[in-house]
Amino acid sequence: MAKMVLVEDDTKLCALLAAYFRQQQFDVTEVNDGAEAPAVIEAVQPDIVILDLMLPGMDGLSVCKAVREHISGKILMLTASDDDIDHVACLEIGADDFVCKPIKPRVLLARVRMLLRRGAPDMDAESHEPTDMADNANASATAQSHSTHGDAPLVPEAERERQYGALLINQRQRRCEVAGEPINLTESEFNLLWLLACRPDEVLTREYLVLETRGIQYDGLDRTIDNKIVTLRKSWGITRHCREKLSRYEAKAICLCQIAGKTGT
């Protein structure tokens, strides 16, 4: 059973989310005051922390900074702010991801499971079935996606590093190098690259990639994945030998055709 610390000063919302996650077989500890949060989080050593940005006593950013070096679990920030500065601050201070409120519990659950898979692919959290009809539909889509692309864990314990020619990707250290030169990637860019690198000979649909990297269902219009692939190619000047092609195969699938080395544009 995955352990969770839920830090939210809105007691009604906190109780609602805690009850929901307990139904999904999470061991939930509730905290309503920011000043109390660091001690509780360090004592519990949770697999994941859901942490509100605006808290009494100590704000979410300060809590995140205080505990980041003392826990190995993931930190998911909750924010009602639509300010990009706040979003960037969450990630730079050490949060693994953030979501904007209001958010439906089943969507939050999907984001939590995505983070847990990223950090511990053998964790059993994903096996817990949602209880309402909407959640069952979401779980069905997830199961269908995994069935399409195989049942093997996304990140096997014995395969934390992959090398394709001059390209080296270390998942544990979250490090990427091309010909020995470090490549600076955002969290989402690294996650996408690792996901593609783990399945170099497979066609991966947008539906699958959006669900795995963002924890949400693909709406048929979002081109975030396409844009990130273009960004990766442009930032490295990769043209011929390291190609992430947008394929029109079936549902305009995304395919990693080859990962080899760095070339000039």
Buried (B, 14 or more C-beta within 10 A) or exposed (E): EBBBBBBBBBEEBBBEBBEBBEBBEBBBBBBBEBEBBBEBBBEBEBBBBBBBBBBEEBBBBBBBBBBBEEBEBBBBBBBEBEEEEBBEBBBEBBBBBBBBBEEEBBBBBBBBBBBBBBBBBEBEBBEBEBEEEEBEEBBEBBEEBBEEBEEEBBBEEEEEEBEBBBBBBBBEEEBBBBEEEEBEBEBBBBBBBBBBBBBEEBBBBBBBBBBBBBBBBBEEEBEBBBEBBEBBBEEBEBEEBBBBBBBEEEBEBBBBEBBBBBBEE
